Amino acid sequence: MTMKKTVFAFLIIITLAISCNRTNSNKGTVDNETERVESFDEFIVNFYSDTVFQQSRIKKPLTGEILEWHATEDSVIKSNWTDRDLPFVTDFSVLKESFKNAKQIFVENKESKIEKILVNNSGFSIEREYELKNGKWYLIRYDISYL
């Protein structure tokens, strides 16, 4: 009977040790994943201020469309980013200096954010979509309208 109690106690100790080890390793994984997720606010500051960083965070081919009014043709010309070189993506504060009545809003989801910039009564608007992939933010869509 003493041998049975010893074996039983040993099995309980091993089970508890394995259980505690799994709990601790899971907590470490969750904490590590949380630490790897990039803050959108930090990303957007770097994205607007560093052209090398910006180019590394644009998913190519970039989706989105460009709508332009051509007065000589009296029509709207539609193109996309594969037809053009992508210029440096300008920060809203720079646009605000040129267009005093510009407004910016962000529509937020868990894994994406949409930046909307509208200049009232001008026909100019921008919509940029950023997506969180593997803990990092990327520009995935850029729509611009000059109507």
C-alpha positions as CSV (number, residue, x, y, z in Angstrom):
1,M,0.0,0.0,0.0
2,T,2.8,2.4,0.7
3,M,4.2,1.7,-2.8
4,K,0.8,2.6,-4.3
5,K,0.6,5.8,-2.4
6,T,4.2,6.7,-3.5
7,V,3.4,6.0,-7.1
8,F,0.1,8.0,-6.9
9,A,1.8,10.9,-5.2
10,F,4.6,10.8,-7.9
11,L,2.0,10.9,-10.7
12,I,0.2,13.8,-9.1
13,I,3.5,15.8,-8.8
14,I,4.4,15.1,-12.4
15,T,0.9,16.1,-13.6
16,L,1.1,19.3,-11.7
17,A,4.6,20.1,-13.0
18,I,3.6,19.5,-16.6
19,S,0.4,21.5,-16.1
20,C,2.3,24.5,-14.6
21,N,4.9,24.3,-17.3
22,R,2.2,24.5,-20.1
23,T,0.5,27.4,-18.4
24,N,3.8,29.4,-18.1
25,S,4.8,28.6,-21.7
26,N,1.4,29.7,-23.0
27,K,1.6,33.0,-21.1
28,G,5.0,33.6,-22.6
29,T,3.7,33.0,-26.1
30,V,0.8,35.4,-25.6
31,D,3.1,38.1,-24.2
32,N,5.6,37.6,-27.0
33,E,2.8,37.9,-29.6
34,T,1.5,41.0,-27.9
35,E,4.9,42.6,-27.9
36,R,5.4,42.0,-31.6
37,V,2.3,43.9,-32.7
38,E,3.3,47.3,-34.0
39,S,1.5,50.3,-32.7
40,F,-0.4,52.0,-35.6
41,D,0.4,55.5,-34.2
42,E,4.2,54.7,-34.2
43,F,3.9,53.1,-37.7
44,I,2.1,56.1,-39.2
45,V,4.7,58.6,-37.8
46,N,7.5,56.5,-39.3
47,F,5.6,55.9,-42.5
48,Y,5.1,59.6,-43.2
49,S,8.6,60.7,-42.2
50,D,10.9,58.0,-43.6
51,T,10.8,57.3,-47.4
52,V,12.8,54.0,-47.1
53,F,10.5,52.8,-44.3
54,Q,7.5,53.9,-46.3
55,Q,8.5,52.0,-49.4
56,S,9.1,48.8,-47.4
57,R,5.5,49.1,-46.0
58,I,3.6,49.4,-49.2
59,K,2.1,46.2,-50.4
60,K,2.8,45.9,-54.1
61,P,1.1,45.9,-56.5
62,L,-0.8,48.6,-54.6
63,T,-4.5,48.6,-55.2
64,G,-6.7,51.6,-55.6
65,E,-7.7,54.0,-58.3
66,I,-7.0,57.5,-59.3
67,L,-9.8,59.6,-60.7
68,E,-8.9,62.9,-62.5
69,W,-11.1,65.4,-64.3
70,H,-9.8,66.4,-67.7
71,A,-11.4,69.7,-68.7
72,T,-10.1,69.5,-72.3
73,E,-11.8,66.1,-72.7
74,D,-14.7,67.0,-70.5
75,S,-14.4,63.6,-68.8
76,V,-13.1,61.7,-65.8
77,I,-10.0,59.6,-66.5
78,K,-9.6,56.6,-64.3
79,S,-6.2,54.9,-63.7
80,N,-4.5,52.7,-61.1
81,W,-1.2,52.5,-59.4
82,T,0.2,49.9,-61.8
83,D,0.1,52.6,-64.5
84,R,2.0,55.2,-62.3
85,D,4.9,55.5,-60.0
86,L,3.8,55.9,-56.4
87,P,4.9,59.3,-55.1
88,F,5.9,59.8,-51.5
89,V,2.7,59.4,-49.4
90,T,2.1,62.8,-47.9
91,D,1.2,63.3,-44.2
92,F,-2.1,65.0,-43.5
93,S,-0.4,67.9,-41.7
94,V,1.4,68.8,-45.0
95,L,-1.9,68.7,-46.9
96,K,-3.5,70.8,-44.2
97,E,-1.0,73.6,-44.8
98,S,-2.1,73.8,-48.4
99,F,-5.8,73.2,-47.9
100,K,-7.0,74.9,-44.7
101,N,-10.5,73.2,-45.0
102,A,-9.1,69.7,-45.2
103,K,-10.5,67.1,-42.8
104,Q,-9.0,63.7,-41.8
105,I,-10.8,60.8,-40.1
106,F,-9.7,57.2,-39.4
107,V,-12.1,54.3,-39.6
108,E,-10.7,51.6,-37.4
109,N,-11.2,47.9,-37.4
110,K,-9.1,45.3,-35.5
111,E,-6.8,44.5,-38.4
112,S,-7.2,47.5,-40.7
113,K,-7.5,51.3,-40.6
114,I,-8.8,53.5,-43.3
115,E,-7.6,57.1,-43.5
116,K,-10.0,59.5,-45.2
117,I,-8.9,63.0,-46.2
118,L,-11.4,65.3,-47.8
119,V,-11.0,68.9,-48.9
120,N,-14.4,70.5,-48.7
121,N,-15.8,72.0,-51.9
122,S,-12.8,71.0,-53.9
123,G,-13.4,67.6,-55.4
124,F,-10.2,66.4,-53.9
125,S,-10.2,63.3,-51.6
126,I,-7.9,60.6,-50.5
127,E,-8.7,57.2,-49.0
128,R,-5.8,55.0,-47.8
129,E,-6.2,51.6,-46.2
130,Y,-3.6,50.1,-43.9
131,E,-3.7,46.5,-42.9
132,L,-2.0,44.6,-40.0
133,K,-0.1,41.6,-41.2
134,N,2.2,39.5,-39.0
135,G,2.2,42.3,-36.4
136,K,3.2,45.0,-38.9
137,W,1.2,47.7,-40.7
138,Y,1.2,48.0,-44.5
139,L,-0.5,50.4,-46.9
140,I,-2.6,48.1,-49.1
141,R,-5.0,50.5,-50.9
142,Y,-4.7,54.1,-52.0
143,D,-7.6,55.9,-53.8
144,I,-7.3,59.5,-54.8
145,S,-9.7,61.8,-56.6
146,Y,-9.2,65.1,-58.4
147,L,-12.7,65.8,-59.6
